[in-house]
Amino acid sequence: MTLNYKKNKIEISIVILCYKAGQEIIKFIDCIYSRGNERKIEFEIILVANYWPNENDITPSIVKRYALNKNNCLVVSKPKEGMMGWDMRSGLDEAGGRVIVVIDGDTQFEPNLVFWVYDKLRTDNLDLCKTYRVDREDGIYRKLISKIFNHFFILLFPIKKYKKEYRDINSKPKAFLSSAYRKMDLKADDWFIDAEIMLHARNMELRIGSFPISFYNSKRESFVKPFAIIEFIKNILYHWLGTLNNRFFHK
């Protein structure tokens, strides 16, 4: 995890979630590197390749080898203590840029999106910028889960401002100011992490923007299993009850 660059000069930190991405991740990272170099922007890439010790995942060795020749690339690779949320937090906590962008590395998202959300955040003077998926190739099952997630979120946490920006809360990439992220104090270890980010954005009254994207199919197996729905509902009810308690005790 030795770095050859100064964190205080970084404009954008790009956190890529690489769990079980395999060899396909290299082309994805290369595209981001090429675009960043073309733009002559001070950026760093943080490759999150955490792993379960008993699984045969070649991704950690692939990204470590890739990062050897890059002077602005950090690999976070350690035994997993949680699911996607834990992975994301382990990468976000290493980010040193003024702006942080997080994206899945399973090739379902266009890699250039990391700079598009950054551009919109900067030009529109936003605190957080996200995407929402309009063309999806990931099947009926994933679309159904996404609708359930978003329905429960809006039902329990009505949005007064930036309503359209809260559609498709799980979509990536997400870009946010580092100063905003540090105030969020994220706790989720699982798939609830994206909803938790948007809950904090709502409570902090952040300036939010979004734009539509296409979402492609992936060769990697989906890790969003049926229990994720129960997990999500449990977490969102927990946060909703916490909000009710805060209102009651602060009257």
C-alpha positions in Angstrom: 0.0 0.0 0.0 3.0 2.3 -0.5 2.1 5.4 -2.6 4.5 7.5 -4.7 2.3 10.6 -4.9 1.1 13.3 -2.6 -2.4 12.9 -1.4 -2.9 16.6 -0.8 -2.7 17.4 -4.5 -5.3 14.9 -5.7 -8.5 16.3 -7.3 -10.4 13.1 -7.7 -10.2 9.7 -6.0 -11.7 6.8 -8.1 -12.7 3.9 -5.9 -13.3 0.7 -8.0 -14.9 -2.3 -6.4 -13.2 -5.3 -7.9 -14.5 -8.3 -5.9 -14.3 -11.4 -8.1 -13.9 -9.2 -11.2 -11.1 -11.4 -12.5 -9.0 -10.6 -15.6 -11.8 -8.4 -17.1 -11.1 -5.7 -14.6 -7.8 -4.7 -16.4 -9.5 -3.4 -19.5 -11.9 -1.5 -17.3 -9.2 0.2 -15.3 -7.1 0.9 -18.3 -9.9 2.9 -19.9 -10.2 5.0 -16.7 -6.5 5.6 -16.7 -6.4 6.7 -20.3 -9.2 9.1 -19.9 -7.7 10.6 -16.7 -4.4 11.1 -18.4 -6.0 12.7 -21.4 -7.7 15.2 -19.2 -4.5 16.0 -17.3 -6.3 15.8 -14.0 -4.7 14.9 -10.7 -6.3 11.6 -9.9 -5.7 8.4 -8.0 -7.3 5.0 -8.4 -8.1 2.8 -5.4 -8.7 -0.8 -6.3 -10.7 -2.7 -3.7 -10.0 -6.4 -4.0 -10.9 -7.8 -0.6 -11.5 -11.5 -0.5 -12.9 -14.4 1.5 -9.9 -16.5 2.6 -11.5 -19.8 1.7 -12.4 -18.8 -1.8 -10.3 -19.0 -4.9 -10.4 -15.4 -6.2 -7.6 -14.5 -8.6 -8.6 -10.8 -8.5 -6.3 -9.7 -5.7 -3.2 -11.0 -7.4 -4.3 -9.5 -10.7 -4.8 -5.9 -9.4 -1.7 -6.0 -7.3 0.4 -6.9 -10.3 -1.3 -4.2 -12.3 -0.7 -1.5 -9.7 3.1 -2.2 -9.5 3.8 0.0 -12.5 1.4 2.8 -11.6 2.5 5.6 -9.3 -1.0 6.8 -8.5 -2.7 3.5 -7.8 -3.5 2.0 -4.4 -4.7 -1.6 -3.8 -6.9 -2.4 -0.8 -6.8 -6.2 -0.4 -7.5 -7.9 2.9 -9.7 -10.7 4.3 -13.3 -9.7 4.1 -15.2 -8.8 7.3 -18.4 -7.9 5.5 -20.1 -7.7 2.2 -20.2 -4.9 -0.5 -20.7 -2.1 2.1 -17.6 -3.1 4.0 -15.6 -3.3 0.8 -16.8 0.1 -0.3 -16.0 1.7 3.1 -12.5 0.2 3.1 -11.9 1.9 -0.2 -13.6 5.2 0.5 -11.6 5.6 3.7 -8.3 5.5 1.8 -9.4 8.3 -0.6 -7.5 11.5 -0.5 -9.0 13.5 -3.3 -11.2 16.6 -3.1 -13.9 14.6 -4.9 -14.5 10.8 -4.4 -16.1 8.6 -7.1 -17.1 5.0 -6.5 -18.0 2.5 -9.2 -18.4 -1.2 -9.5 -15.7 -2.9 -11.6 -17.9 -5.7 -13.1 -18.2 -3.9 -16.5 -21.9 -3.2 -16.1 -21.1 0.5 -16.1 -19.4 2.5 -18.8 -15.9 3.4 -17.3 -16.0 6.9 -18.6 -19.0 7.6 -16.3 -16.5 8.3 -13.4 -15.5 11.5 -15.1 -19.0 12.4 -16.3 -20.4 12.4 -12.7 -17.3 14.4 -11.7 -17.9 17.0 -14.4 -21.6 17.4 -13.5 -20.8 17.7 -9.8 -18.2 20.4 -10.5 -20.1 22.4 -13.2 -23.4 22.3 -11.3 -21.8 23.1 -7.9 -23.2 19.9 -6.3 -22.3 18.0 -3.2 -23.3 14.6 -4.7 -23.9 13.4 -8.2 -25.3 10.0 -9.2 -26.8 8.1 -12.1 -30.0 6.3 -12.7 -30.4 3.3 -15.0 -32.9 3.6 -17.9 -31.7 0.9 -20.2 -31.0 -2.3 -18.3 -29.6 -5.6 -19.5 -29.5 -7.3 -16.1 -32.8 -9.1 -16.3 -36.2 -9.0 -14.6 -35.0 -10.3 -11.3 -32.5 -7.4 -10.7 -35.1 -4.8 -12.0 -37.7 -6.1 -9.5 -35.3 -5.9 -6.6 -34.3 -2.4 -7.6 -38.0 -1.3 -7.7 -38.6 -2.8 -4.3 -35.6 -1.0 -2.8 -36.6 2.3 -4.2 -40.3 1.9 -3.3 -39.5 1.3 0.4 -37.0 4.1 0.5 -39.4 6.8 -0.8 -42.3 5.3 1.2 -40.4 5.6 4.6 -38.3 8.6 3.8 -40.4 11.1 1.6 -38.2 13.5 -0.4 -39.0 17.2 -0.3 -36.2 18.4 -2.5 -34.3 16.9 -5.5 -37.0 14.2 -5.7 -36.0 13.0 -9.1 -32.4 12.6 -8.0 -33.4 9.9 -5.5 -34.6 7.5 -8.1 -32.6 4.3 -8.4 -30.7 4.8 -5.2 -28.4 1.8 -5.8 -27.0 3.1 -9.1 -23.4 4.0 -9.6 -21.1 5.7 -10.1 -21.7 8.1 -7.3 -19.5 11.2 -6.9 -19.4 13.3 -3.7 -17.2 15.9 -2.1 -14.8 14.4 0.3 -15.9 16.9 2.9 -19.5 15.6 2.6 -18.4 12.0 2.8 -16.4 12.6 6.0 -19.6 13.8 7.7 -21.6 10.8 6.7 -20.0 8.3 9.1 -21.2 5.3 7.1 -21.8 2.0 9.0 -23.4 -0.4 6.5 -21.4 -3.6 5.8 -23.8 -4.9 3.2 -26.0 -3.9 0.2 -27.6 -1.2 2.2 -24.6 1.1 1.8 -26.0 3.0 -1.3 -29.2 3.7 0.5 -27.3 4.8 3.6 -25.4 7.3 1.5 -28.6 8.7 0.1 -30.2 8.8 3.6 -27.3 10.9 4.8 -27.5 13.1 1.7 -31.2 13.6 2.5 -30.6 14.4 6.1 -27.7 16.7 5.4 -29.7 18.5 2.6 -27.0 18.1 0.1 -27.2 19.5 -3.4 -27.8 16.5 -5.6 -27.7 15.9 -9.3 -28.2 12.9 -11.6 -28.4 11.8 -15.2 -29.6 8.7 -17.1 -27.3 5.8 -18.2 -27.3 2.4 -19.7 -26.6 -0.6 -17.5 -25.0 -3.6 -19.2 -25.0 -7.3 -18.6 -22.0 -8.8 -16.8 -20.1 -12.1 -17.2 -19.7 -12.1 -13.4 -22.4 -13.8 -11.4 -24.8 -11.6 -9.6 -24.2 -11.4 -5.8 -27.6 -9.8 -5.1 -29.5 -12.8 -3.8 -33.1 -13.0 -2.6 -32.0 -12.5 1.0 -30.8 -9.0 0.0 -34.4 -7.9 -0.2 -35.0 -8.9 3.4 -31.7 -7.4 4.4 -32.5 -4.1 2.8 -36.0 -3.9 4.3 -34.6 -4.7 7.8 -32.0 -2.0 7.5 -34.3 0.7 6.2 -36.9 -0.1 8.9 -34.1 0.2 11.5 -33.2 3.6 10.2 -36.8 4.7 10.0 -37.5 3.7 13.6 -34.3 5.6 14.6 -35.7 8.7 12.9 -39.0 8.3 14.7 -37.2 7.9 18.1 -35.1 11.0 17.4 -38.3 13.0 16.6 -40.0 11.8 19.8 -37.1 12.5 22.2 -36.4 15.9 20.7 -39.9 17.3 20.9 
